[in-house]
Amino acid sequence: MVHTSHVLTCISFCFIVTFSFYFTNYKLGMEWVSGIILIIVTLGLIWAWKALSLLWLKPKKLEKLLREQGLQGNSYRILLGDIKDIFKMEKEAKSKSMNLSDDITPRVIPYIQHSVKVHGMFVL
């Protein structure tokens, strides 16, 4: 398995070599422009890799590790996750009338109660 730090080290090394090559042979012209473009593309790739790692690879790895430990739950969804479901359940719970003798849990935290019913006491 390739680690993020190894990939970033290789990309950084390529960036430094390219930078030093083009600017030691400083010439105005196509070489200089292509060097700048290569630097911009390299920085873009580094940023894209970091974003991919932060938004997808690390959460999926964590999810896999937690599932191996026996935790159940919904699968990871990028950025918003379960927010849509939470708002939908809260709106539905608040629209129903409630007696004084009723359990307040489904009204206050409907999503958590639903998750515990479906997946058990330890929820991911």
RAJOSUL-V885592 format. One record per run of one state. SS is the DSSP state (helix for helix, strand for strand, loop for the rest). FROM is the first residue (numbers start at 0). LEN is the number of residues. Records with the same first field share a line. If there is no record, write none. Layout:
# RAJOSUL-V885592
SS=FROM-LEN, FROM-LEN
This chain:
# RAJOSUL-V885592
loop=0-3, 24-5, 68-3, 72-10, 95-9, 108-1, 119-3, 123-1
helix=3-21, 29-39, 82-13, 104-4, 109-10
strand=71-1, 122-1
